[in-house]
Amino acid sequence: MTTVLFQMWRPFRESLVVAHRFYIEQAERRLLSQFEDIESEADRASEEWLEKNGRLFDPERHDPADFYEAAYDAGIEFYQLLDEMRDQTRLSVVAGMFHQWDKQLRDWLVRETLNWHKGQSVCAAIWKANFDNIFDLLSGLGWNARAEDFFTKLDACRLVVNVYKHGDGPSFADLLARYPEYLDRSVSKMAPRFGTEYVDHSHLRVSSQQSREFSEAIVAFWRSVPENVLDSEVSEIPDWFEKAMIRDRDTPK
């Protein structure tokens, strides 16, 4: 008889989408909305500097232009600091959404596996598996998720989050080579001509549009998960998963 190995229950699927959208909407409303008018805030910072330091102005010794220039510089510095904070906040939101998706996917795989296979080695292997391992498993189960439209955005999101968390390293090299659009625009345009010697993790940038695209990819993923994965649809189980199953079978109960 055909056995259902993995099942995406419709109400559960909807709950995942609702939870994700709630996270995004609240992050926009409670966090990112605070940076909507940083230009005006920078102007106020410039005015406040002038008010604070204006009493030090001595017409006998000072040039008014110097004070206005210093106030302007204070506003520029304030803007740059807020702009950097906005970038960091958006990256933290992106990291949060990716980690939420990643944990929910692994948790679902573990719970569904335990319905037909008992043992902790497989559970541990699923939690330990990297991004490519997980998609190898999905492919072996009969769903080639790599061929779906959302995959490129999920893959880029993974690299962005890794670079945000770890800085320079293999993920940054991959991001630079495959998805340079997530680096500072001026840097990504200059790199092909002048090389990448001076490009590093500090140039990581994600726009509000790119963040929305990551979010849409996660929703598309959950919408695309097959409702039922049958044992008759399994083509090839990845070695890491099969070895974990064997360890469970060989472990004394």
N, C-alpha and C positions, 0 to 999 in steps of 0.2 A: 504494500500500500504506500501511496505517496505521503510523505511527512512534511509538514510545514516547519522549516528550520528557524526562520525569522519572520516575524509578523509586525507590521506597522499599523497598529490599531488606529482607526480614523480619529477618534477623540484625542488620542495621545498625540498624533501628528498635529492636530489643531492646537493643542496646548503648547507644543514646542514653538509653533509659529507665533502664537499670541504672546508667549513669554519673551521671545526675541524682540518682537515689535514694541512691547512695553519697555524693555531695556533701552532700545534706541530712542523712542519718543521721550522717555524721562531723562535720558542723558542729554538730548537736545534742549529740553525745557529747563532742566535744573543746572546744567553745567555749561554747555556750549553757548547758550543764549546770552550768557554774561559777557561774551566777547563780541557782540553784534555791532557795537559802536565804539571801538577802541580809538578811532580817530578823534572823536569828541572828547574822550577821556584824556587823550594826549594833549589836546588843546587846553583842557582845564589844568592839567599838570603844569603846562608852560605858564599859564596865568597865575597859578598858585606860587610857582617859583618866583615870579616877578613881584607878587605881593609880599612874599616872605623876605625877599632880599632887597626890595626897593628902598626900605628905610636905610639901607647902608649906602645908598647913592649919594655922592657928594659932587655937586656940579663943579666944584673947584678942582676936583682931581679925576673925575670919571667921565668917560664918554658914554652917553646914553646908548649908543649902538652896541657897545660891549655887553650891557645888561640885557638888551633885547636878544642878542645873539646867544647869550648864556641861557636865557629862558627858552629860546627855540631849541637849543641842544638838549635841555632837560626834557622837553616834550618829546623829542625824537627818541631819546633813551627810554622814556616811559613807554612809548609806542612799541619799540623793539622788544622790550621785556614782556609786555602784554602779548605781543604777537608770538613770541616764543612759548609763553605759557599756554596760549590757545593751541599751538601745534602739539605741545606735550599732552594737553588735555584730550585732544582729538585722538592722538595715538593711544592713550590709555583706554579710551572708549572702544577703539578698534580692538585692542588687545583683550579687553573684557568680553566683547562679543565673540571673538574667535575662541577663546578658552572655554566660554560657556558652550558653544557649539561642539567643540572637541570633546569635552567631558560628557555632554549629553549623548553624543554618538557612541562613545565607548561604553557608557553605562547601559545604553539600549542593547548593544551587541552582547555584553556580558549577560544581562538578564535573559535575553532570548536564547543564548547558548546554553544556559543552565537548565532550560526546559527539556533539553534532549541529551546533554552531556554533563555529567557530574565530575567536578574536579577543580582545584584551585589553580593549576598550572595554566590552563587556557585563560582563566580570568586575569591572572597576572600578566600573561603574554599580551592580551588585548590592551591592557593599561600601559604596558611597556612599549608597545609597537609604535613606530614613527608614522608620520603622515603617509608616506608611500606604502608602508606595510598595510595600513588600514585600507587604502584604496586597492591594493592587491587582493585583499580579502574580499572586498565588495565585488571586484571583477570575477574572482573565482566562484563567487556565489551566483553569478549569472547577470550581474548588473555592472556594465562598464561605465562607471561614473566619470571616468576620465574623458569620455567622449561627449559628456554633457556640456552645454554652453557655460554653466556656472563654474566649471572646474578651474579655468584659468584665473578667475578672480579669487577663488578659495586658495589656490596655490600662491598667488601674489600676496594675499592677506597673511598666509603662514609666514612667508619670508619677511614681510614688513614687521610682523610681531616679533619674530626672532631677532631682527636687527634692532628693533626698539628695546628689546630685553637684553641682548648680549653685545651689541655694538659691532665692531669689525669682526669678520670671520667668514666661514663658508657661506652662511646665509646672505651676508652682504655682497659677496662676490657673485652669487647667483642672482640677487636682486639687480645688481648693476648690469649684469650681462643680459638678463631676460626681461626685467621690468624697470627700466631706468626712469619711467614716468613717475615713480614714487620717490624720486630724489628731487632736490631743489631744481626748479625749471632751468635756471641759468646754468647749473652744473650739468644737467642731463644733456643740454644742447651743446655745451662746450666740450664734453668728454670725448666725442668721436674725433674732434679736431685736435685737441691739445693733450689727450691721454687722460688717464684716471689716477695719476700719481697723487694728486691733492684732493681726491674725492674720498670721503669716509662716511661713517655712520651718522655724523652730525648733520649731513645734508639730507637726511630722511625727511620727507614731507608727504602728508596725505591731505588732500583737499576735502571739503565737505561733500562734493560730488563723488569722489573716490570712496569715501566712507559709506555713502549710500549704496554704491555699487557692491561693496563688500556685503552689506546688509542684505541686499536683494539676492546675492548669490547664496547666502545661507538659507534664506526662505525658499529659494528655488531648489536647493538640495533637499530640504525636508519634504517639499511637495513632490519630488521626483523619486523618493525612496519607494521601491515596490511594496505593495500592500502585503504580499506574501512571497517568501522565497522558499521554493520547494526543493527537496533533496534531489529530485530529478533534473533540476536546473543547474546544479553544481557542476562546474567544468573541471576546475583544478584548485585544490586547497593550497595556499602558500606553505612553504616548508616550515616557517616559524609556527604556524597554527597547527599543522599536523604533528610536529615534534612535541608541542605542548599537550596535545590530545594523547599521544603515546605515553608521555610521562605520567599523565593522570591515570591511564589504564594500568601502568606498571607500578603505581604507588599502592602499597598495601592499605586496604580500607580498615 
